[in-house]
Amino acid sequence: MFKQRTLGDFDPNGCVPIECEDRTMRPIQDASTRLADAVILDIGETVLDRTREYAAWARFFGVPAHTFSAVFGAMIARGSKVAQVIESFALGTPYAELLEARRAAGLDVGIEEADLYSDVREALAELEASGIVVGIAGNQPALTSDRLRALDLGAAFIASSTDWGVAKPSAEFFVRAAGEAGARPERTVYVGDQIGNDVLAPQAAGLATVRIRRGPWGFIEHDADAESGCLAVVDSLLELPAVLTA
């Protein structure tokens, strides 16, 4: 882990890196200070494990799961988005059309309790018990946020980029997320796995960040400079209460 930081280590327009030490989680320096009023969790690979979703795409295209995974990893390592990966298997067909075709083929896997990372409910409960407002928001179709709301996670709100008509990495997305939580951007922490969308973009919008290392991006993307601007880099959402509260 990176050295534990307070919001005072960062300027209002983002995170100004301070010297990076070892990766051991450390107690917050001021035990009487809560570092944030709100936490916004990304959706894909932060709240949702997308294993079943990607397996469904492999079945839809009639390719082995390992082939789909290899193409997926190679393309996102070059900076491609999920929609671009999907479209690469059916050149000339837009992602939205492919999504509808997959549903028509009976391969809509939905979102179930088993699709949540195992730490989600416990982490949300602990953060909320500490007085921190927790929201969930990411770049997803509206159906994804609808299905997440049906799981009754106890979050203050759950929203997608489609719901709001604005997507990451736009600063408007993060300012909207902070506003939905009733917090100022500088008192809001965004948690996600991707360097660009979940670390650099929210920092540029005035939010603090925590990077979680899981999912494809968590293992493929490495940027020590970007990570040094985070409050912490974690492997589980259960680490958040110790990072953000006394």
Sine and cosine of phi, psi and omega as CSV:
sin_phi,cos_phi,sin_psi,cos_psi,sin_omega,cos_omega
0.00,0.00,0.36,-0.93,0.12,-0.99
-0.99,0.12,0.32,-0.95,0.04,-1.00
-0.82,0.57,0.70,-0.72,0.04,-1.00
-0.88,0.47,0.69,-0.73,-0.06,-1.00
-0.82,-0.58,0.36,-0.93,0.17,-0.99
-0.95,-0.31,0.29,-0.96,0.00,-1.00
-0.89,0.45,-0.35,0.94,0.04,-1.00
-0.92,0.38,-0.27,0.96,0.03,-1.00
-0.98,0.19,-0.06,1.00,-0.13,-0.99
-0.83,-0.56,0.50,-0.87,0.06,-1.00
-0.99,0.12,0.27,-0.96,-0.09,-1.00
-0.90,0.44,-0.31,0.95,-0.07,-1.00
-0.99,-0.14,0.15,0.99,-0.01,-1.00
0.39,-0.92,-0.36,-0.93,-0.03,-1.00
-0.93,-0.36,0.85,-0.53,0.06,-1.00
-1.00,-0.06,0.91,-0.40,-0.12,-0.99
-0.86,0.51,0.63,-0.78,0.19,-0.98
-0.91,-0.42,0.12,-0.99,-0.14,-0.99
-0.85,0.53,0.74,-0.68,-0.06,-1.00
-1.00,0.00,0.72,-0.69,0.05,-1.00
-0.94,-0.34,-0.62,-0.79,-0.03,-1.00
-0.99,0.15,0.00,-1.00,-0.11,-0.99
-0.98,-0.19,0.45,0.89,0.03,-1.00
-1.00,-0.01,0.78,-0.63,0.04,-1.00
-0.89,0.45,0.68,-0.74,-0.04,-1.00
-0.81,-0.59,0.41,-0.91,0.02,-1.00
-0.90,0.44,0.49,-0.87,0.09,-1.00
-0.89,0.46,0.68,-0.74,-0.11,-0.99
-0.88,0.47,-0.72,0.69,0.01,-1.00
-0.98,-0.18,0.98,-0.20,-0.11,-0.99
-0.93,0.37,-0.23,0.97,-0.03,-1.00
-1.00,-0.08,-0.03,1.00,-0.11,-0.99
-0.95,-0.33,0.79,-0.61,0.16,-0.99
-1.00,0.02,0.77,-0.63,-0.16,-0.99
-0.98,0.18,-0.25,0.97,-0.05,-1.00
-0.45,-0.89,0.43,-0.90,0.11,-0.99
-0.99,-0.10,-0.37,0.93,-0.04,-1.00
-0.56,-0.83,0.54,-0.84,0.10,-0.99
-0.81,-0.59,0.77,-0.64,0.06,-1.00
-0.93,-0.38,0.85,-0.53,0.01,-1.00
-0.99,-0.12,0.73,-0.69,0.17,-0.99
-0.89,0.45,0.25,-0.97,-0.05,-1.00
-1.00,-0.08,-0.94,0.34,-0.08,-1.00
-0.92,0.39,0.82,-0.57,0.05,-1.00
0.93,0.37,0.12,0.99,0.18,-0.98
-0.92,-0.39,-0.78,0.63,0.10,-0.99
-0.99,-0.16,-0.70,0.72,-0.07,-1.00
-0.97,-0.23,0.77,-0.64,0.20,-0.98
-1.00,0.10,0.89,-0.45,-0.13,-0.99
-1.00,-0.03,0.34,0.94,-0.04,-1.00
-0.83,0.55,-0.75,0.66,-0.03,-1.00
-0.92,0.39,-0.58,0.81,0.01,-1.00
-0.88,0.47,-0.74,0.68,-0.03,-1.00
-0.95,0.33,-0.54,0.84,0.07,-1.00
-0.90,0.43,-0.57,0.82,0.03,-1.00
-0.92,0.40,-0.61,0.79,0.06,-1.00
-0.90,0.43,-0.64,0.77,0.03,-1.00
-0.88,0.48,-0.69,0.73,0.03,-1.00
-0.90,0.43,-0.64,0.77,-0.01,-1.00
-0.88,0.48,-0.67,0.74,-0.02,-1.00
-1.00,0.08,-0.11,0.99,0.04,-1.00
0.95,0.32,0.56,0.83,0.02,-1.00
-0.87,-0.49,0.46,-0.89,0.05,-1.00
-0.86,0.50,0.52,-0.86,-0.01,-1.00
-0.85,0.53,-0.62,0.79,-0.04,-1.00
-0.94,0.34,-0.50,0.86,0.06,-1.00
-0.92,0.39,-0.74,0.67,0.04,-1.00
-0.85,0.52,-0.70,0.71,-0.02,-1.00
-0.89,0.46,-0.64,0.77,0.00,-1.00
-0.91,0.42,-0.70,0.71,0.04,-1.00
-0.90,0.44,-0.70,0.71,0.01,-1.00
-0.83,0.56,-0.79,0.62,-0.03,-1.00
-0.88,0.47,-0.67,0.74,-0.02,-1.00
-0.90,0.43,-0.64,0.77,-0.05,-1.00
-0.96,0.27,-0.65,0.76,0.01,-1.00
-0.94,0.34,-0.45,0.90,0.08,-1.00
-0.91,0.41,-0.41,0.91,0.05,-1.00
-1.00,-0.05,0.07,1.00,0.07,-1.00
0.99,-0.13,0.13,0.99,0.00,-1.00
-0.95,0.31,0.46,-0.89,0.08,-1.00
-1.00,0.01,0.25,-0.97,-0.02,-1.00
-0.85,0.53,-0.70,0.71,-0.02,-1.00
-0.86,0.50,-0.60,0.80,0.01,-1.00
-0.92,0.39,-0.59,0.80,0.06,-1.00
-0.89,0.45,-0.74,0.67,-0.01,-1.00
-0.87,0.49,-0.71,0.70,-0.03,-1.00
-0.91,0.42,-0.41,0.91,-0.01,-1.00
-0.92,0.40,-0.36,0.93,0.02,-1.00
-1.00,0.07,-0.15,0.99,0.01,-1.00
-0.55,-0.84,0.95,0.30,-0.11,-0.99
-0.81,0.59,0.74,-0.67,0.04,-1.00
1.00,-0.08,-0.15,0.99,0.00,-1.00
-0.95,-0.30,0.84,-0.54,-0.01,-1.00
-0.90,0.44,0.46,-0.89,-0.03,-1.00
-0.83,0.56,-0.70,0.71,-0.04,-1.00
-0.86,0.51,-0.63,0.78,0.02,-1.00
-0.94,0.35,-0.62,0.78,0.03,-1.00
-0.91,0.41,-0.62,0.79,0.02,-1.00
-0.89,0.46,-0.70,0.72,0.03,-1.00
-0.91,0.42,-0.62,0.78,0.01,-1.00
-0.91,0.41,-0.60,0.80,0.03,-1.00
-0.91,0.41,-0.66,0.76,0.04,-1.00
-0.90,0.44,-0.68,0.73,0.01,-1.00
-0.89,0.45,-0.46,0.89,0.01,-1.00
-0.99,0.12,0.07,1.00,0.02,-1.00
0.98,0.21,0.40,0.92,-0.03,-1.00
-0.92,-0.40,0.44,0.90,0.12,-0.99
-0.99,0.13,0.95,-0.31,-0.11,-0.99
-1.00,0.09,-0.16,0.99,0.02,-1.00
0.92,0.39,-0.29,-0.96,0.07,-1.00
-0.73,-0.69,0.84,-0.55,-0.03,-1.00
-0.87,-0.50,0.19,-0.98,0.04,-1.00
-0.81,0.58,-0.61,0.79,-0.04,-1.00
-0.91,0.41,-0.28,0.96,0.01,-1.00
-0.99,0.13,-0.22,0.97,0.07,-1.00
-0.97,0.25,0.64,-0.77,0.20,-0.98
-0.88,0.48,0.57,-0.82,-0.17,-0.98
-0.91,0.42,-0.28,0.96,-0.05,-1.00
-1.00,-0.06,-0.06,1.00,-0.19,-0.98
-0.90,0.44,-0.83,0.56,-0.09,-1.00
-0.89,0.46,-0.70,0.72,-0.02,-1.00
-0.90,0.44,-0.67,0.74,-0.01,-1.00
-0.90,0.43,-0.69,0.72,0.03,-1.00
-0.86,0.50,-0.69,0.72,-0.02,-1.00
-0.89,0.45,-0.66,0.75,-0.01,-1.00
-0.93,0.37,-0.66,0.75,0.02,-1.00
-0.91,0.42,-0.69,0.72,-0.01,-1.00
-0.92,0.39,-0.57,0.82,0.04,-1.00
-0.91,0.42,-0.43,0.90,0.01,-1.00
-1.00,0.08,-0.03,1.00,0.02,-1.00
1.00,-0.08,0.13,0.99,0.01,-1.00
-1.00,-0.03,0.76,-0.65,0.07,-1.00
-0.97,0.23,0.75,-0.66,-0.03,-1.00
-0.90,-0.44,0.82,-0.57,0.12,-0.99
-0.87,-0.49,0.29,-0.96,0.03,-1.00
-0.77,-0.64,0.84,-0.54,-0.04,-1.00
-0.43,-0.90,0.71,-0.71,0.01,-1.00
-0.32,-0.95,0.04,-1.00,0.03,-1.00
-0.98,0.18,0.98,-0.19,-0.06,-1.00
-0.48,-0.88,0.33,-0.94,0.17,-0.99
-0.91,0.42,0.39,-0.92,-0.01,-1.00
-0.87,0.50,-0.55,0.84,-0.02,-1.00
-0.88,0.48,-0.53,0.85,0.01,-1.00
-0.91,0.41,-0.73,0.68,0.01,-1.00
-0.92,0.40,-0.59,0.81,0.06,-1.00
-0.86,0.50,-0.71,0.70,-0.04,-1.00
-0.94,0.35,-0.57,0.82,0.06,-1.00
-0.91,0.41,-0.66,0.75,0.03,-1.00
-0.87,0.49,-0.55,0.84,0.00,-1.00
-0.92,0.39,-0.32,0.95,0.01,-1.00
-0.99,0.15,-0.13,0.99,0.08,-1.00
0.80,0.60,0.88,0.47,-0.04,-1.00
-0.98,0.20,-0.24,0.97,0.00,-1.00
1.00,0.05,0.12,0.99,0.04,-1.00
-0.95,0.31,0.46,-0.89,0.02,-1.00
-0.89,0.45,-0.57,0.82,0.08,-1.00
-0.37,-0.93,0.42,-0.91,0.11,-0.99
-0.74,-0.68,0.81,-0.58,-0.07,-1.00
-0.56,-0.83,0.42,-0.91,0.07,-1.00
-0.90,-0.43,0.26,-0.97,0.08,-1.00
-0.87,0.50,-0.55,0.83,0.03,-1.00
-0.92,0.39,-0.64,0.77,0.04,-1.00
-0.85,0.52,-0.66,0.75,-0.12,-0.99
-1.00,-0.03,-0.29,0.96,-0.05,-1.00
0.96,0.29,0.36,0.93,0.05,-1.00
-0.50,-0.87,0.62,-0.79,-0.12,-0.99
-0.80,-0.61,0.37,-0.93,0.18,-0.98
-0.89,0.46,0.61,-0.79,0.25,0.97
-1.00,-0.09,0.31,0.95,-0.02,-1.00
-0.87,0.49,0.69,-0.72,0.05,-1.00
-0.87,0.49,-0.51,0.86,-0.01,-1.00
-0.86,0.51,-0.58,0.82,0.02,-1.00
-0.87,0.50,-0.73,0.69,-0.08,-1.00
-0.96,0.28,-0.60,0.80,0.07,-1.00
-0.90,0.44,-0.64,0.77,0.06,-1.00
-0.89,0.46,-0.68,0.73,-0.01,-1.00
-0.88,0.48,-0.71,0.71,0.03,-1.00
-0.88,0.47,-0.67,0.74,0.00,-1.00
-0.89,0.45,-0.64,0.77,0.03,-1.00
-0.89,0.46,-0.51,0.86,0.02,-1.00
-1.00,0.09,-0.09,1.00,-0.01,-1.00
0.96,0.28,0.47,0.88,-0.06,-1.00
-0.81,-0.59,0.40,-0.92,0.13,-0.99
-0.96,0.27,0.51,-0.86,0.01,-1.00
-0.80,0.60,-0.66,0.75,-0.04,-1.00
-0.94,0.34,-0.18,0.98,0.06,-1.00
-0.94,-0.35,0.32,0.95,-0.03,-1.00
-0.86,-0.51,0.66,-0.75,0.02,-1.00
-0.90,-0.43,0.79,-0.61,0.07,-1.00
-0.98,-0.18,0.71,-0.70,-0.04,-1.00
-0.86,-0.50,0.83,-0.56,0.01,-1.00
-0.27,-0.96,0.03,-1.00,-0.14,-0.99
-0.98,-0.17,-0.40,0.92,-0.12,-0.99
-1.00,-0.05,0.69,-0.73,-0.02,-1.00
-0.88,0.47,-0.77,0.64,-0.08,-1.00
-0.93,0.36,-0.85,0.53,-0.10,-1.00
-0.97,0.26,-0.49,0.87,-0.17,-0.99
-0.93,-0.38,-0.15,0.99,0.05,-1.00
-0.87,-0.49,-0.91,0.42,-0.09,-1.00
-0.92,0.39,-0.67,0.74,-0.05,-1.00
-0.91,0.42,-0.76,0.65,0.03,-1.00
-0.91,0.41,-0.55,0.83,0.07,-1.00
-0.87,0.49,-0.68,0.73,0.00,-1.00
-0.90,0.44,-0.43,0.91,0.02,-1.00
-1.00,0.04,0.00,1.00,0.06,-1.00
0.99,-0.16,0.07,1.00,0.03,-1.00
-1.00,-0.01,0.40,-0.92,0.21,-0.98
-1.00,0.09,0.26,-0.97,-0.08,-1.00
-0.65,-0.76,0.45,-0.89,0.22,-0.98
-0.76,-0.65,0.77,-0.63,0.06,-1.00
-0.99,-0.12,0.71,-0.70,0.10,-1.00
-0.95,-0.31,0.75,-0.66,-0.07,-1.00
-0.99,-0.11,1.00,0.05,0.15,-0.99
-0.35,-0.94,0.24,-0.97,-0.12,-0.99
0.97,0.24,0.11,-0.99,-0.06,-1.00
-0.83,0.56,-0.73,0.69,-0.04,-1.00
-0.91,0.42,-0.55,0.83,-0.02,-1.00
-0.88,0.47,-0.46,0.89,-0.02,-1.00
-0.98,-0.22,-0.45,0.89,-0.05,-1.00
-1.00,0.10,-0.66,0.75,-0.07,-1.00
-1.00,0.06,0.75,-0.66,0.04,-1.00
-0.68,-0.73,0.82,-0.57,0.03,-1.00
-0.47,-0.88,1.00,-0.06,-0.07,-1.00
-0.87,0.49,-0.60,0.80,0.00,-1.00
-0.90,0.43,-0.71,0.70,0.01,-1.00
-0.91,0.42,-0.69,0.73,-0.03,-1.00
-0.92,0.39,-0.50,0.87,0.00,-1.00
-0.93,0.37,-0.26,0.97,0.07,-1.00
-1.00,0.01,0.02,1.00,0.01,-1.00
-1.00,0.03,0.40,-0.92,0.14,-0.99
-0.89,0.46,-0.58,0.81,0.03,-1.00
-0.23,-0.97,0.31,-0.95,0.19,-0.98
-0.88,-0.47,0.84,-0.54,-0.14,-0.99
-0.84,-0.55,0.28,-0.96,0.06,-1.00
-0.95,-0.31,-0.15,0.99,-0.02,-1.00
-0.52,-0.86,0.55,-0.84,0.07,-1.00
-0.91,0.40,-0.34,0.94,0.02,-1.00
-0.93,0.37,-0.21,0.98,0.08,-1.00
-0.99,0.16,-0.28,0.96,-0.10,-0.99
-0.89,0.47,-0.69,0.72,-0.01,-1.00
-0.83,0.55,-0.63,0.78,0.01,-1.00
-0.94,0.34,-0.52,0.86,0.01,-1.00
-0.95,0.31,-0.63,0.78,-0.22,-0.98
-0.96,-0.27,-0.20,0.98,-0.07,-1.00
-0.77,-0.64,0.29,-0.96,0.04,-1.00
-0.94,0.34,0.00,0.00,0.00,0.00
